[in-house]
């Protein structure tokens, strides 16, 4: 059994209250789970992302047409 499998098994064995506590602490323990940090990395990355740019342009257009969306 790998270390990851052991960790997964240990997490599943935790009482619900402890799992909830762990879920709240995961972004601190694993910074890559922090959504803001992920977006910051994307924003700082200067590589072209045409699909993401197109999607965001479409969202901007939709919001401009109907801000209630």
MDAnalysis code that builds the backbone (N, CA, C; Angstrom):
import MDAnalysis as mda
import numpy as np

u = mda.Universe.empty(207, n_residues=69, atom_resindex=np.repeat(np.arange(69), 3), trajectory=True)
u.add_TopologyAttr("name", ["N", "CA", "C"] * 69)
u.add_TopologyAttr("resid", np.arange(1, 70))
u.add_TopologyAttr("resname", ["UNK", "UNK", "UNK", "UNK", "UNK", "UNK", "UNK", "UNK", "UNK", "UNK", "UNK", "UNK", "UNK", "UNK", "UNK", "UNK", "UNK", "UNK", "UNK", "UNK", "UNK", "UNK", "UNK", "UNK", "UNK", "UNK", "UNK", "UNK", "UNK", "UNK", "UNK", "UNK", "UNK", "UNK", "UNK", "UNK", "UNK", "UNK", "UNK", "UNK", "UNK", "UNK", "UNK", "UNK", "UNK", "UNK", "UNK", "UNK", "UNK", "UNK", "UNK", "UNK", "UNK", "UNK", "UNK", "UNK", "UNK", "UNK", "UNK", "UNK", "UNK", "UNK", "UNK", "UNK", "UNK", "UNK", "UNK", "UNK", "UNK"])
u.atoms.positions = np.array([
    [0.849, -1.173, 0.000],
    [0.000, 0.000, 0.000],
    [0.896, 1.238, 0.000],
    [0.560, 2.195, -0.860],
    [1.361, 3.420, -0.944],
    [1.017, 4.367, 0.202],
    [1.878, 5.335, 0.386],
    [1.639, 6.343, 1.420],
    [0.336, 7.083, 1.155],
    [0.069, 7.409, -0.100],
    [-1.171, 8.114, -0.442],
    [-2.375, 7.261, -0.072],
    [-2.307, 5.985, -0.382],
    [-3.417, 5.089, -0.029],
    [-3.597, 5.010, 1.482],
    [-2.502, 5.008, 2.215],
    [-2.592, 4.982, 3.678],
    [-3.238, 6.267, 4.200],
    [-2.865, 7.386, 3.618],
    [-3.448, 8.665, 4.028],
    [-4.938, 8.680, 3.712],
    [-5.305, 8.230, 2.508],
    [-6.717, 8.186, 2.131],
    [-7.509, 7.307, 3.090],
    [-6.963, 6.158, 3.415],
    [-7.626, 5.239, 4.337],
    [-7.784, 5.881, 5.715],
    [-6.748, 6.560, 6.182],
    [-6.809, 7.220, 7.487],
    [-7.858, 8.333, 7.486],
    [-7.949, 9.074, 6.399],
    [-8.948, 10.144, 6.307],
    [-10.351, 9.557, 6.343],
    [-10.570, 8.483, 5.591],
    [-11.897, 7.846, 5.589],
    [-12.274, 7.335, 6.973],
    [-11.288, 6.968, 7.774],
    [-11.550, 6.422, 9.111],
    [-11.828, 7.509, 10.151],
    [-11.582, 8.763, 9.814],
    [-11.798, 9.847, 10.773],
    [-13.284, 10.037, 11.057],
    [-13.609, 10.434, 12.278],
    [-14.996, 10.814, 12.571],
    [-15.371, 12.050, 11.743],
    [-16.649, 12.231, 11.501],
    [-17.125, 13.330, 10.649],
    [-16.602, 14.686, 11.116],
    [-16.582, 14.912, 12.406],
    [-16.118, 16.206, 12.926],
    [-14.643, 16.440, 12.578],
    [-13.831, 15.414, 12.696],
    [-12.409, 15.542, 12.371],
    [-12.196, 15.700, 10.864],
    [-13.007, 15.011, 10.054],
    [-12.910, 15.173, 8.596],
    [-13.268, 16.602, 8.201],
    [-14.295, 17.161, 8.854],
    [-14.681, 18.544, 8.563],
    [-13.543, 19.495, 8.924],
    [-12.913, 19.252, 10.050],
    [-11.770, 20.084, 10.466],
    [-10.639, 19.973, 9.448],
    [-10.363, 18.758, 9.013],
    [-9.315, 18.543, 8.018],
    [-9.666, 19.245, 6.705],
    [-10.929, 19.147, 6.289],
    [-11.350, 19.795, 5.046],
    [-11.109, 21.303, 5.114],
    [-11.357, 21.897, 6.273],
    [-11.113, 23.335, 6.431],
    [-9.630, 23.664, 6.399],
    [-8.803, 22.752, 6.872],
    [-7.359, 22.988, 6.946],
    [-6.612, 22.630, 5.659],
    [-7.239, 21.908, 4.745],
    [-6.525, 21.432, 3.554],
    [-5.881, 22.547, 2.728],
    [-6.550, 23.674, 2.484],
    [-5.871, 24.722, 1.708],
    [-4.601, 25.240, 2.383],
    [-4.560, 25.212, 3.701],
    [-3.345, 25.635, 4.408],
    [-2.265, 24.566, 4.270],
    [-2.685, 23.304, 4.335],
    [-1.736, 22.196, 4.239],
    [-1.254, 21.977, 2.806],
    [-2.150, 22.192, 1.854],
    [-1.843, 22.004, 0.433],
    [-2.183, 23.298, -0.300],
    [-1.251, 24.235, -0.356],
    [-1.543, 25.544, -0.950],
    [-2.084, 25.466, -2.378],
    [-1.779, 24.398, -3.085],
    [-2.281, 24.288, -4.457],
    [-3.799, 24.140, -4.508],
    [-4.436, 23.865, -3.367],
    [-5.892, 23.784, -3.313],
    [-6.544, 25.146, -3.116],
    [-5.761, 26.157, -2.816],
    [-6.293, 27.499, -2.601],
    [-6.651, 28.090, -3.960],
    [-7.936, 28.289, -4.200],
    [-8.395, 28.795, -5.492],
    [-7.776, 30.131, -5.856],
    [-7.629, 31.027, -4.878],
    [-7.029, 32.331, -5.159],
    [-5.583, 32.181, -5.613],
    [-4.856, 31.287, -4.980],
    [-3.459, 31.069, -5.367],
    [-3.382, 30.513, -6.789],
    [-4.309, 29.632, -7.130],
    [-4.320, 29.064, -8.483],
    [-4.575, 30.157, -9.519],
    [-5.543, 31.041, -9.251],
    [-5.819, 32.129, -10.188],
    [-4.645, 33.099, -10.251],
    [-3.996, 33.340, -9.131],
    [-2.813, 34.210, -9.141],
    [-1.726, 33.637, -10.045],
    [-1.517, 32.315, -9.981],
    [-0.517, 31.678, -10.855],
    [-0.914, 31.841, -12.321],
    [-2.189, 31.658, -12.620],
    [-2.661, 31.809, -14.002],
    [-2.462, 33.248, -14.462],
    [-2.810, 34.192, -13.610],
    [-2.678, 35.612, -13.975],
    [-1.233, 36.026, -14.211],
    [-0.304, 35.458, -13.474],
    [1.117, 35.809, -13.626],
    [1.776, 35.079, -14.797],
    [1.174, 34.002, -15.251],
    [1.743, 33.205, -16.337],
    [1.473, 33.920, -17.658],
    [2.532, 34.258, -18.369],
    [2.380, 35.048, -19.587],
    [2.185, 34.211, -20.845],
    [2.120, 32.887, -20.687],
    [1.874, 32.059, -21.868],
    [0.479, 32.355, -22.420],
    [0.323, 32.334, -23.740],
    [-1.002, 32.567, -24.310],
    [-1.948, 31.409, -23.974],
    [-3.161, 31.759, -23.662],
    [-4.207, 30.768, -23.385],
    [-5.435, 31.171, -24.204],
    [-5.413, 30.894, -25.501],
    [-6.486, 31.379, -26.366],
    [-7.872, 30.876, -25.955],
    [-7.977, 29.636, -25.535],
    [-9.296, 29.110, -25.160],
    [-9.826, 29.825, -23.918],
    [-8.972, 30.049, -22.938],
    [-9.390, 30.759, -21.730],
    [-9.726, 32.210, -22.062],
    [-8.913, 32.832, -22.892],
    [-9.181, 34.217, -23.291],
    [-10.521, 34.323, -24.003],
    [-10.799, 33.382, -24.896],
    [-12.065, 33.393, -25.622],
    [-13.239, 33.210, -24.658],
    [-13.116, 32.274, -23.737],
    [-14.178, 32.038, -22.761],
    [-14.437, 33.294, -21.929],
    [-13.382, 33.920, -21.449],
    [-13.553, 35.124, -20.632],
    [-14.126, 36.275, -21.449],
    [-13.750, 36.384, -22.720],
    [-14.334, 37.406, -23.593],
    [-15.832, 37.169, -23.760],
    [-16.232, 35.904, -23.917],
    [-17.651, 35.577, -24.058],
    [-18.421, 35.906, -22.785],
    [-17.833, 35.602, -21.646],
    [-18.479, 35.928, -20.367],
    [-18.608, 37.440, -20.223],
    [-17.551, 38.174, -20.538],
    [-17.604, 39.638, -20.460],
    [-18.707, 40.194, -21.359],
    [-18.834, 39.657, -22.568],
    [-19.868, 40.121, -23.497],
    [-21.261, 39.831, -22.959],
    [-21.444, 38.631, -22.431],
    [-22.753, 38.252, -21.889],
    [-23.135, 39.148, -20.717],
    [-22.195, 39.446, -19.855],
    [-22.471, 40.309, -18.699],
    [-22.745, 41.741, -19.168],
    [-22.031, 42.194, -20.185],
    [-22.254, 43.544, -20.707],
    [-23.661, 43.671, -21.290],
    [-24.138, 42.602, -21.944],
    [-25.477, 42.612, -22.531],
    [-26.557, 42.540, -21.465],
    [-26.334, 41.725, -20.429],
    [-27.336, 41.541, -19.375],
    [-26.632, 41.378, -18.037],
    [-26.393, 42.489, -17.340],
    [-25.670, 42.419, -16.062],
    [-26.364, 41.565, -15.001],
    [-27.642, 41.267, -15.181],
    [-28.372, 40.452, -14.197],
    [-28.002, 38.977, -14.285],
    [-27.272, 38.588, -15.304],
    [-26.912, 37.167, -15.470],
    [-26.071, 36.681, -14.340],
])
